[in-house]
Amino acid sequence: MSLNRVIGVDGKIPWHLPEDFKWFKQLTIGGIVLMGRKTFLSLPKPLPNRTNVVLTRRPQMLARDPAFQALCGVKPVIGHWTARLRRGPAQLGFEKIAQREMWLVRSVERFLAALKKHRPQREVFVIGGAQIYERLLPLCTDLYLTVVPRIVEGDAFFPEFEHQFDFADIALKTADFEVRHYRRNDHT
Ligand SMILES: NC(=O)c1ccc[n+]([C@@H]2O[C@H](COP(=O)([O-])OP(=O)(O)OC[C@H]3O[C@@H](n4cnc5c(N)ncnc54)[C@H](OP(=O)(O)O)[C@@H]3O)[C@@H](O)[C@H]2O)c1
């Protein structure tokens, strides 16, 4: 986020920081990345070598959306992601988290139930945007927050988290940004 807590503008991230992308990739590779529909649609393609889980209240409608289909139709350069939408709506459920690389999930509750049932060994990363951070930060153990030392105009903001998390360490520092690591505290 920027100094004024901005994380997005017009559906995009308002800065381009390749080193931050690199850090994000290193951290999340091999994991399960959970994101809102708007964040997913802002990506050039599903994140390779990670299980992409997209929250949407209308999974079947989204599956029929040409923009979504176009995004899913792009084969990733790296990784084993394949669109499985052609098999019909049954594929849009959330049954075996470890056996699919791309999921649409109707609610946080369904996602949590699937985690509880299948207990994947891999870490789950909540990767935005604002609505999803707001809903899921209370359930996270750790927060890796990239802070861009600028005031930026935007329409998506990182929620208040300071009462829930304690600063742990600086995970990465560059001339353009720093990544702060926080851990959930016991006060909430
Ligand atoms: N700076 C960063 O690191 C960063 C990271 C990620 C995103 N961003 C930015 O953040 C912005 C997007 O954030 P946003 O808050 O507008 O959108 P978002 O959180 O990415 O997605 C919102 C959508 O997620 C679905 N959703 C939300 N809560 C849900 C729930 N409880 N159950 C089921 N589905 C749910 C809904 O999809 P439906 O409408 O389909 O039902 C909703 O419209 C963009 O500008 C993006 O670039 C920035």
The ligand as a MOL file (V3000), in Angstrom:
LIG
                    3D

  0  0  0     0  0            999 V3000
M  V30 BEGIN CTAB
M  V30 COUNTS 48 52 0 0 0
M  V30 BEGIN ATOM
M  V30 1 N -1.4560 -3.2130 -4.4200 0
M  V30 2 C -1.6780 -4.5190 -4.3570 0
M  V30 3 O -0.8350 -5.3040 -3.9160 0
M  V30 4 C -2.9980 -5.0760 -4.8210 0
M  V30 5 C -3.2840 -6.4300 -4.6530 0
M  V30 6 C -4.5160 -6.9110 -5.0930 0
M  V30 7 C -5.4320 -6.0540 -5.6860 0
M  V30 8 N -5.1110 -4.7470 -5.8390 0 CHG=1
M  V30 9 C -6.0600 -3.8000 -6.4500 0
M  V30 10 O -7.2880 -3.8000 -5.7030 0
M  V30 11 C -8.3530 -3.4720 -6.5920 0
M  V30 12 C -9.4350 -4.5250 -6.5170 0
M  V30 13 O -9.9550 -4.5850 -5.1970 0
M  V30 14 P -11.5380 -4.5940 -4.9510 0
M  V30 15 O -11.7710 -4.5220 -3.4890 0
M  V30 16 O -12.1560 -3.5680 -5.8410 0 CHG=-1
M  V30 17 O -11.9730 -6.0170 -5.5640 0
M  V30 18 P -11.5520 -7.5270 -5.1510 0
M  V30 19 O -11.5160 -7.6420 -3.6590 0
M  V30 20 O -10.3740 -7.9540 -5.9330 0
M  V30 21 O -12.8040 -8.3370 -5.7460 0
M  V30 22 C -14.1010 -8.0200 -5.3110 0
M  V30 23 C -15.0360 -9.1070 -5.7870 0
M  V30 24 O -14.7680 -10.3190 -5.0920 0
M  V30 25 C -15.9970 -11.0110 -4.8560 0
M  V30 26 N -16.2380 -11.0960 -3.4120 0
M  V30 27 C -15.9550 -10.1750 -2.4670 0
M  V30 28 N -16.2990 -10.6170 -1.2560 0
M  V30 29 C -16.8250 -11.8620 -1.4370 0
M  V30 30 C -17.3830 -12.8310 -0.5740 0
M  V30 31 N -17.4560 -12.6280 0.7570 0
M  V30 32 N -17.8390 -13.9860 -1.1060 0
M  V30 33 C -17.7690 -14.2100 -2.4520 0
M  V30 34 N -17.2380 -13.3290 -3.3190 0
M  V30 35 C -16.7880 -12.1570 -2.8220 0
M  V30 36 C -17.0830 -10.2230 -5.5590 0
M  V30 37 O -17.1110 -10.7030 -6.9020 0
M  V30 38 P -18.4720 -10.7290 -7.7580 0
M  V30 39 O -18.8210 -9.2950 -7.9760 0
M  V30 40 O -18.0900 -11.4550 -9.0090 0
M  V30 41 O -19.5000 -11.4650 -6.9250 0
M  V30 42 C -16.5050 -8.8150 -5.5470 0
M  V30 43 O -17.0530 -7.9710 -6.5400 0
M  V30 44 C -7.7390 -3.3610 -7.9810 0
M  V30 45 O -7.4220 -2.0110 -8.2580 0
M  V30 46 C -6.4720 -4.1760 -7.8480 0
M  V30 47 O -5.4820 -3.8170 -8.7990 0
M  V30 48 C -3.9260 -4.2420 -5.4090 0
M  V30 END ATOM
M  V30 BEGIN BOND
M  V30 1 1 1 2
M  V30 2 2 2 3
M  V30 3 1 2 4
M  V30 4 1 4 5
M  V30 5 2 4 48
M  V30 6 2 5 6
M  V30 7 1 6 7
M  V30 8 2 7 8
M  V30 9 1 8 9
M  V30 10 1 8 48
M  V30 11 1 9 10
M  V30 12 1 9 46
M  V30 13 1 10 11
M  V30 14 1 11 12
M  V30 15 1 11 44
M  V30 16 1 12 13
M  V30 17 1 13 14
M  V30 18 2 14 15
M  V30 19 1 14 16
M  V30 20 1 14 17
M  V30 21 1 17 18
M  V30 22 2 18 19
M  V30 23 1 18 20
M  V30 24 1 18 21
M  V30 25 1 21 22
M  V30 26 1 22 23
M  V30 27 1 23 24
M  V30 28 1 23 42
M  V30 29 1 24 25
M  V30 30 1 25 26
M  V30 31 1 25 36
M  V30 32 1 26 27
M  V30 33 1 26 35
M  V30 34 2 27 28
M  V30 35 1 28 29
M  V30 36 1 29 30
M  V30 37 2 29 35
M  V30 38 1 30 31
M  V30 39 2 30 32
M  V30 40 1 32 33
M  V30 41 2 33 34
M  V30 42 1 34 35
M  V30 43 1 36 37
M  V30 44 1 36 42
M  V30 45 1 37 38
M  V30 46 2 38 39
M  V30 47 1 38 40
M  V30 48 1 38 41
M  V30 49 1 42 43
M  V30 50 1 44 45
M  V30 51 1 44 46
M  V30 52 1 46 47
M  V30 END BOND
M  V30 END CTAB
M  END
